[in-house]
Amino acid sequence: MHVWENRTCGRDDGRHTREDLVNPSTAQARVLVDELVRNTVSHVVLCPGSRNAPLSLALHDAAAAGRLQLHVRIDERGAAFLALGIAARTGRPVAVICTSGTAAANFHPAVLEADRAGVPLIVLTADRPPELRAAGANQVVEQQRLYGNAVRYFDELAVAERRAGQNAYWRSQICRAWNAAYGEWRCGPVHLNIPFREPLVPDGSDEWYESLDGRPGGARWTELPDFGALPSFVVPSARCGLVIACDSGVRAASEWAEQHGWPVVSETGGLGLSGSTGIASGVWLLGAAEFIAAHKPEQVLCIGRPTVFRQVQALLSDADVEVLLVRPDSDWPAPAHNVRQVGQWFDEPTKPADPEWLASWQRADRAAGAAVREALGREQWPSGLRIATELIDAVPPDALLVVGSSNPTRDVALAGRMRPDVLVHRNRGVAGIDGTVSTAIGAASVHRGQSYALLGDLTFLHDVNALLADDRPDLTIVVLNDDGGGIFSLLEQGAPEHRDSFERVFGTPHGADLGALCAGFNVPHQLVSSVAEFRSALRPAPGLRVVEVRVDRSRHRDLHARVREAVSSALG
């Protein structure tokens, strides 16, 4: 773009006047989008709106030129979770953009999840300029620091003006945001609030006061390292130790544990675990009081933040167990406050592991696994545990499995199936059911291969608008439909003494016709009623589809009790 050569309005000497220049909002938006691309942002999720029109048009042009992949969604909450799914799967920052007002507020659940899960999101919210906010303009809310301390970085950009020096400022702020989202040792969301003055659409000119080009060769404005300083390490020092791994740390934990002879238990059961030290039935073992009393580890190497099982929290609460944390969030998962070390990775242990310690966990794992399989084989189909078992067995190698909160995340862990070749994603940052369908679609859209999701019916209904997608990946969504809040059946609320109030305030049956809902979104739906039908429905297929299995949630509590008793008996 060219430098404006004359600041005198109205001169007729062949040089440009103010009226000839591209308007400030358009210039700013084009620069911001260009610098995002230069900062390796290749996916952007956009929600339509008026105030963010400058960014929308600049993104359209960039996508048409093949510089980025643009995803457009009409639901801001789902859009943010779509971006989160893409970012979690690619490990790279994804931008999500909306107009002002409640649109920005609907990003909040995904921002909270990204914060606690360490997912890099760049949130750009359009806003009215200060003079309109002061005048009580329509669609105005307080967007400054809207997401509180859930973001790594916040800034409100100055309103674009007709003057030189803007290009460097705009580009620098994008680099700052990218660095805070991704360049520091722990990823997370950042927020840029951008007030736009009208006009909000291009006015036919490409001229500006100065060149709006970025650095030569497509370089970013400010060169930054991908990850800040070299990582710090924790150094295990026990002969009888245990690894507890969560989500993205499972594979690395498996490799370390195999090399050093520590048993490793995962919050996703056997999914992603590999090697002889993987304890697929680990969650059952941690819940067996007599076993854990005789097999209390000296140290627990905890990778990530466990959130699902109370037996894991009980172990971390034991004041006699030293806790080593690797890549935790700001709230350390150590209820006994006995954290020995915190680091970004794990180093060589100072002592060799006790081989008999590992062998005792392996023997118990074999016994517990056999007991679980035998107990489930005697149960009537379907149940959540059987559905999880069949799904884990059926998915092809290198498949992606997105697991919803509540019962599904417990079922896959308790199924006790070893599948080192399955990639798992869970929204366990704040463990909500918000936006899980959108997250699954986002993650599947960047996964090479077949993708699956296992969700409860309330999780599916909570984000059913996500089915309104023009870019539909190869994703099979399995909905375990127990007609309400089946998770509460396994908690204190599901005890017999609360039977009178349970259905009204916890069970909450909805009676929704999932098939009719899917038909309204033109998404194939199949209701299966037998194991054979379920296995057939799980065969790899192109496109987006929903497989529904209806389950009687009144059986959940007794089923888990029977399997738990079988495991306890097998352990002697």
C-alpha positions in Angstrom: 0.0 0.0 0.0 1.2 3.5 -0.7 2.1 6.4 1.5 -0.3 9.4 1.4 1.7 12.3 0.0 -0.5 15.3 0.9 -2.3 16.2 4.1 -4.2 19.2 2.5 -7.8 18.3 1.8 -9.3 19.1 -1.6 -6.1 19.7 -3.6 -6.5 18.8 -7.3 -2.8 18.1 -8.1 -3.1 14.3 -8.7 -2.2 13.4 -5.1 -4.6 11.8 -2.6 -6.9 13.6 -0.2 -8.3 12.2 3.1 -11.4 11.1 1.3 -9.4 8.9 -1.1 -7.9 6.9 1.7 -9.0 3.5 2.9 -11.0 4.0 6.1 -9.3 3.3 9.4 -11.4 0.3 10.4 -10.7 -1.5 7.2 -7.0 -0.7 7.3 -6.7 -2.0 10.8 -8.6 -5.2 10.2 -6.5 -6.0 7.1 -3.3 -5.5 9.1 -4.5 -7.6 12.1 -5.5 -10.5 9.9 -2.2 -10.4 7.9 -0.2 -10.4 11.2 -2.2 -13.3 12.5 -1.3 -15.3 9.5 2.4 -14.3 9.9 2.2 -15.6 13.5 1.3 -19.1 12.2 -2.5 -18.8 12.8 -3.9 -21.0 10.1 -7.5 -21.5 11.5 -9.9 -18.8 12.4 -13.5 -19.2 13.6 -15.8 -16.3 12.8 -19.3 -15.4 14.0 -21.2 -13.0 11.8 -22.0 -9.5 13.1 -22.1 -5.9 12.2 -19.4 -4.3 14.4 -16.9 -7.0 13.4 -17.6 -6.5 9.7 -14.1 -5.1 9.0 -12.5 -8.3 10.3 -15.1 -10.5 8.6 -14.3 -9.0 5.2 -10.5 -9.1 5.7 -10.8 -12.8 6.8 -12.9 -13.6 3.7 -10.2 -12.2 1.5 -7.4 -14.0 3.3 -9.3 -17.3 3.1 -10.0 -16.8 -0.6 -6.3 -16.3 -1.1 -5.6 -19.6 0.6 -3.8 -17.9 3.5 -6.0 -19.4 6.2 -8.9 -21.7 6.8 -12.0 -19.9 7.8 -14.8 -21.5 9.8 -18.1 -19.6 10.1 -20.6 -20.4 12.9 -23.8 -18.6 14.0 -23.6 -19.6 17.6 -20.8 -17.9 19.6 -20.6 -20.4 22.4 -20.2 -23.3 19.9 -17.8 -21.3 17.8 -15.4 -20.8 20.7 -15.5 -24.5 21.5 -14.9 -25.3 17.9 -11.8 -23.2 18.0 -10.8 -24.9 21.2 -11.1 -28.3 19.6 -9.0 -27.3 16.7 -6.3 -25.7 18.9 -6.2 -28.7 21.3 -5.8 -31.1 18.4 -3.2 -29.0 16.4 -1.4 -27.6 19.5 -1.3 -24.2 17.7 -3.2 -21.0 18.5 -6.6 -20.5 16.9 -8.3 -17.2 16.6 -12.1 -16.8 17.3 -13.9 -13.6 16.5 -17.3 -12.0 17.2 -19.2 -8.8 17.3 -19.9 -6.8 20.5 -22.4 -7.4 23.3 -23.6 -10.8 24.5 -21.8 -12.4 21.6 -18.6 -11.8 23.5 -20.1 -13.1 26.7 -20.9 -16.4 25.0 -17.2 -17.0 24.5 -16.7 -17.1 28.2 -17.2 -20.9 28.9 -14.7 -21.8 26.2 -12.2 -19.2 27.5 -12.5 -20.8 31.0 -12.0 -24.3 29.6 -9.0 -23.1 27.6 -7.5 -21.4 30.6 -7.6 -24.5 32.8 -6.8 -26.9 30.0 -3.9 -24.8 28.7 -5.2 -24.5 25.1 -4.0 -21.5 23.1 -6.9 -19.3 21.9 -6.7 -15.8 20.5 -10.1 -14.1 21.2 -10.8 -11.0 19.2 -14.0 -9.2 20.2 -15.3 -6.2 18.2 -16.7 -3.3 20.2 -18.3 0.1 19.9 -15.8 3.1 20.2 -15.8 4.9 23.6 -18.0 7.8 22.5 -20.8 5.3 21.6 -20.4 3.3 24.7 -20.7 6.5 26.7 -23.9 7.3 24.9 -25.6 4.1 25.8 -25.4 2.7 22.3 -27.2 -0.5 21.3 -25.4 -3.9 21.9 -23.0 -2.5 24.4 -21.6 -4.4 27.4 -18.5 -3.9 29.5 -16.0 -5.9 27.4 -12.8 -4.7 29.0 -11.3 -7.6 31.0 -14.6 -9.4 30.3 -13.0 -12.8 31.0 -11.2 -11.7 34.2 -8.1 -13.6 35.1 -8.9 -16.5 32.8 -6.8 -15.0 30.0 -3.0 -14.8 29.9 -3.1 -11.3 28.4 -5.7 -8.6 27.7 -5.5 -5.4 25.8 -8.0 -3.0 24.2 -6.6 -1.6 21.0 -6.8 2.1 20.5 -9.5 3.1 17.9 -7.9 3.3 14.5 -7.1 6.8 13.4 -6.2 8.6 10.2 -2.5 9.0 10.9 0.9 7.4 10.4 2.4 4.9 12.9 -0.6 2.7 13.2 0.8 -0.3 11.3 3.6 -1.1 13.7 1.3 -0.7 16.7 -1.3 -3.1 15.3 1.2 -5.7 14.3 3.1 -5.5 17.6 -0.1 -6.1 19.6 -0.9 -9.3 17.6 2.6 -10.5 18.3 2.2 -9.8 22.0 -1.1 -11.7 22.1 0.4 -14.7 20.2 3.4 -14.8 22.6 1.1 -14.8 25.7 -1.1 -17.5 24.2 1.6 -19.8 23.0 5.1 -18.5 23.4 5.3 -18.8 27.2 5.7 -22.1 29.0 2.0 -22.7 29.5 -0.5 -22.1 26.7 -3.8 -20.4 27.2 -6.4 -17.9 26.0 -5.7 -14.2 25.3 -8.2 -11.4 24.6 -8.0 -8.4 22.4 -11.0 -6.0 22.4 -11.1 -3.9 19.3 -13.3 -0.9 19.0 -14.3 0.0 15.4 -15.7 3.3 14.2 -17.8 3.5 11.1 -17.5 3.0 8.2 -17.2 -0.7 8.9 -16.9 -1.8 5.2 -14.3 -0.9 2.6 -14.9 2.2 0.6 -13.0 1.4 -2.6 -9.5 2.7 -1.8 -6.3 0.8 -0.9 -4.2 3.9 0.0 -3.0 4.8 3.5 -0.7 7.3 5.1 2.2 4.8 5.2 2.9 1.3 4.0 0.7 -1.3 5.7 3.0 -4.1 4.7 4.5 -6.5 7.3 8.1 -7.6 7.5 9.7 -8.9 4.3 9.4 -12.6 3.5 6.2 -13.1 5.5 8.0 -12.8 8.8 6.1 -11.7 11.9 6.6 -8.2 13.2 8.4 -9.3 16.4 10.3 -12.5 16.3 9.4 -14.7 19.2 10.4 -18.2 20.4 7.7 -20.9 20.3 8.3 -21.7 23.9 9.9 -19.4 26.4 12.8 -20.6 28.6 14.1 -24.1 28.7 11.8 -26.4 30.7 12.4 -27.2 34.3 12.5 -30.8 35.5 11.2 -32.8 38.4 13.5 -35.6 39.7 11.8 -38.6 41.1 13.7 -40.3 44.0 11.5 -43.2 45.2 11.9 -47.0 44.5 8.1 -47.5 44.9 6.5 -44.8 42.8 3.4 -44.4 40.8 2.7 -42.2 37.7 -0.8 -40.7 37.3 -1.2 -39.3 33.8 -3.9 -37.1 32.4 -4.8 -36.5 28.7 -1.9 -35.1 26.6 0.7 -36.5 29.1 -0.3 -40.1 28.8 2.0 -41.1 26.0 5.0 -39.3 27.4 4.3 -40.9 30.8 4.1 -44.3 29.3 7.5 -44.0 27.6 9.1 -42.7 30.8 7.5 -45.3 33.0 8.5 -48.1 30.6 12.1 -47.0 30.8 12.2 -46.6 34.6 9.9 -49.3 35.8 7.1 -47.3 37.5 3.5 -48.4 37.1 1.4 -45.7 35.3 -2.3 -45.1 35.8 -4.3 -42.9 33.4 -7.5 -41.0 33.9 -8.5 -42.4 30.5 -7.9 -46.0 31.5 -5.9 -47.8 28.8 -6.4 -45.3 26.1 -3.1 -44.0 25.0 -1.2 -46.2 27.4 1.6 -48.3 26.0 4.3 -50.6 27.3 4.3 -53.2 30.1 4.0 -50.7 32.9 0.6 -49.4 31.8 -2.0 -50.4 34.3 -5.3 -50.3 32.4 -7.4 -51.2 35.4 -5.6 -48.6 37.6 -8.7 -46.7 38.5 -10.4 -49.8 39.9 -7.2 -50.6 41.9 -7.0 -47.1 43.4 -10.6 -47.6 44.6 -9.8 -51.0 46.3 -9.1 -49.9 49.8 -7.3 -53.1 50.9 -5.1 -53.1 47.8 -4.1 -49.5 48.0 -3.4 -49.8 51.7 -0.8 -52.5 50.9 0.5 -50.7 47.8 0.8 -47.1 48.9 3.5 -45.4 46.7 6.2 -43.3 48.3 5.9 -40.8 45.5 3.3 -39.9 42.9 4.5 -38.4 39.7 1.3 -36.5 38.5 1.3 -35.3 35.0 -1.4 -32.7 34.3 -4.4 -32.2 36.5 -6.6 -35.2 37.4 -10.3 -34.2 37.8 -12.5 -37.2 37.6 -12.0 -39.9 40.2 -12.2 -39.4 44.0 -9.9 -42.3 44.5 -7.2 -40.4 42.7 -7.8 -37.3 44.9 -7.7 -39.5 48.0 -4.2 -40.7 47.1 -3.0 -37.2 46.4 -4.6 -36.2 49.8 -2.5 -38.7 51.7 0.1 -36.7 53.7 2.5 -39.8 53.6 2.7 -39.6 49.8 5.1 -37.1 48.2 3.6 -35.5 45.1 5.7 -34.4 42.1 3.7 -32.2 39.6 4.5 -31.9 35.9 2.7 -29.3 33.9 0.0 -28.5 36.5 -2.2 -25.5 36.3 -2.1 -22.7 38.8 -4.2 -24.7 41.2 -2.0 -27.6 42.1 -3.8 -30.9 42.4 -2.5 -31.7 45.8 -5.1 -31.5 48.6 -2.6 -32.4 51.3 -0.4 -29.5 50.2 2.6 -31.9 50.2 4.0 -31.0 46.8 7.7 -31.9 46.7 8.6 -30.5 43.2 6.9 -28.7 40.3 8.3 -28.7 36.8 7.5 -28.7 33.1 9.0 -32.2 32.5 10.4 -35.2 34.3 14.0 -36.3 34.5 16.0 -39.4 35.3 15.1 -40.8 38.8 17.8 -40.9 41.4 17.1 -44.5 42.5 16.2 -47.6 40.5 12.6 -48.8 40.8 11.8 -51.9 42.9 11.0 -54.6 40.3 8.7 -56.4 42.7 6.7 -53.2 43.2 5.9 -53.1 39.5 5.2 -56.8 39.3 2.7 -56.6 42.1 0.8 -53.9 40.2 0.9 -55.9 37.0 -0.5 -59.0 38.7 -3.3 -56.9 40.2 -4.0 -55.3 36.9 -4.5 -58.7 35.2 -6.7 -60.0 37.9 -8.9 -56.8 38.0 -9.1 -56.6 34.2 -10.3 -60.2 34.0 -12.9 -59.6 36.8 -14.2 -56.5 35.0 -14.6 -58.4 31.7 -16.3 -61.3 33.4 -18.7 -59.1 35.4 -19.7 -57.1 32.4 -20.2 -60.2 30.3 -22.9 -61.3 32.8 -24.7 -57.9 32.6 -27.7 -57.1 30.3 -26.8 -54.9 27.3 -26.6 -51.9 27.0 -24.9 -50.2 29.9 -22.5 -47.3 29.9 -19.5 -49.5 30.7 -20.4 -52.0 27.9 -20.9 -49.2 25.4 -17.5 -47.8 26.2 -15.9 -51.2 26.0 -17.4 -52.0 22.6 -16.5 -48.5 21.3 -12.9 -48.7 22.4 -12.6 -52.2 20.9 -14.1 -51.1 17.6 -12.4 -47.8 16.7 -9.7 -48.2 14.0 -6.0 -47.5 14.7 -5.0 -43.9 15.1 -8.6 -42.8 15.6 -9.5 -39.7 17.6 -12.0 -40.2 20.5 -13.5 -37.2 22.1 -15.0 -38.1 25.4 -17.7 -36.1 27.1 -17.8 -35.2 30.8 -20.0 -37.0 33.4 -20.5 -40.7 32.8 -18.6 -41.2 29.5 -15.3 -40.0 30.8 -15.7 -42.5 33.7 -16.9 -45.3 31.5 -13.9 -45.2 29.2 -11.5 -45.2 32.1 -13.3 -48.0 33.9 -13.6 -50.2 30.8 -9.9 -51.1 31.3 -9.1 -51.6 27.6 -5.5 -51.0 26.4 -5.5 -49.0 23.2 -2.2 -47.2 22.8 -3.1 -46.3 19.2 -6.2 -44.1 20.1 -5.9 -40.4 20.6 -8.2 -39.0 23.3 -9.5 -35.5 23.9 -11.6 -34.4 26.9 -12.7 -30.9 28.0 -11.5 -31.4 31.5 -10.2 -27.9 32.2 -13.4 -27.0 34.1 -15.1 -30.3 33.2 -18.3 -28.7 31.9 -20.7 -30.1 29.3 -20.7 -26.9 27.3 -19.7 -27.0 23.7 -18.6 -30.6 23.6 -20.2 -31.3 20.2 -18.4 -28.2 18.8 -15.2 -29.3 20.4 -15.5 -32.7 18.8 -16.2 -31.3 15.3 -13.3 -28.9 15.7 -10.8 -31.6 16.7 -12.1 -34.0 14.0 -11.8 -31.4 11.3 -8.0 -31.3 11.8 -7.5 -35.0 12.6 -6.2 -37.2 9.8 -8.4 -40.3 10.0 -11.6 -41.4 11.6 -13.0 -39.6 14.6 -15.5 -40.6 17.3 -17.1 -38.9 20.2 -18.8 -40.6 23.2 -21.3 -38.2 24.8 -24.2 -38.3 27.2 -27.6 -37.1 26.1 -27.5 -33.8 28.1 -24.1 -33.0 26.7 -25.4 -33.6 23.2 -28.6 -31.5 23.8 -26.6 -28.7 25.4 -24.7 -28.1 22.1 -27.0 -29.5 19.4 -26.7 -26.3 17.4 -23.1 -27.5 16.5 -24.7 -29.9 14.0 -25.4 -26.8 11.9 -22.0 -27.0 10.2 -21.1 -26.6 6.6 -17.7 -28.3 7.0 -18.6 -31.7 8.4 -15.6 -34.0 9.2 -15.6 -37.8 9.4 -17.0 -37.9 12.9 -19.3 -40.5 14.5 -21.0 -39.2 17.6 -22.2 -41.9 20.0 -24.9 -40.6 22.3 -25.5 -42.6 25.5 -29.1 -41.6 26.1 -30.3 -42.3 29.6 -32.9 -39.6 29.4 -31.5 -37.2 31.9 -28.7 -36.7 34.5 -27.5 -40.3 34.8 -24.2 -39.2 36.5 -26.1 -38.3 39.6 -27.1 -41.9 40.0 -23.5 -42.7 41.0 -23.1 -39.8 43.4 -24.6 -39.1 46.9 -27.7 -37.7 45.3 -28.5 -41.1 43.9 -28.7 -42.9 47.2 -32.0 -44.6 48.0 -32.9 -42.0 50.7 -33.1 -39.3 48.1 -35.4 -41.3 45.8 -38.4 -39.0 46.2 -36.6 -35.9 45.0 -34.1 -37.5 42.6 -36.1 -37.4 39.4 -37.4 -33.9 39.8 -34.1 -32.1 40.6 -31.4 -34.5 39.5 -32.7 -37.0 37.0 -34.6 -34.4 34.9 -35.9 -36.6 32.2 -36.4 -34.7 28.9 -38.0 -37.2 26.5 -36.3 -35.5 23.5 -36.4 -37.2 20.1 -32.8 -37.2 19.1 -33.6 -38.6 15.7 -36.0 -35.8 14.9 -33.4 -33.2 16.0 -30.8 -34.7 13.8 -33.2 -34.8 10.9 -33.8 -31.1 11.3 -30.0 -30.5 10.9 -29.8 -33.0 8.0 -27.4 -35.2 10.0 -27.8 -39.0 9.7 -29.0 -40.7 12.9 -29.2 -44.3 13.8 -30.9 -45.8 16.9 -29.3 -49.1 17.8 -30.7 -51.7 20.1 -28.3 -54.6 20.0 -24.5 -55.2 20.2 -24.4 -56.4 16.6 -26.2 -53.2 15.4 -23.8 -51.1 17.5 -20.7 -52.7 16.1 -22.0 -52.3 12.6 -22.8 -48.6 13.2 -19.2 -48.0 14.3 -17.6 -49.0 11.0 -15.7 -46.1 9.5 -17.8 -43.9 7.3 -17.5 -40.5 5.7 -19.2 -37.4 7.1 -20.9 -36.5 10.3 -23.4 -38.9 11.9 -25.1 -39.7 15.2 -25.4 -43.2 16.8 -27.9 -43.3 19.7 -28.0 -46.0 22.3 -30.7 -45.8 24.9 -29.8 -46.9 28.5 -31.8 -47.4 31.7 -30.0 -45.1 34.2 -31.7 -46.7 37.1 -29.2 -49.6 36.6 -26.1 -47.5 36.8 -25.5 -47.6 40.6 -26.1 -51.3 41.1 -24.0 -52.2 38.0 -21.0 -50.3 39.3 -21.4 -51.8 42.7 -21.4 -55.3 41.2 -18.3 -54.7 39.1 -16.5 -53.1 42.1 -17.3 -56.2 44.2 -16.0 -58.5 41.5 -12.7 -56.6 41.4 -12.3 -56.6 45.1 -13.0 -60.4 45.2 -10.4 -61.0 42.4 -7.8 -59.0 44.4 -8.3 -61.2 47.4 
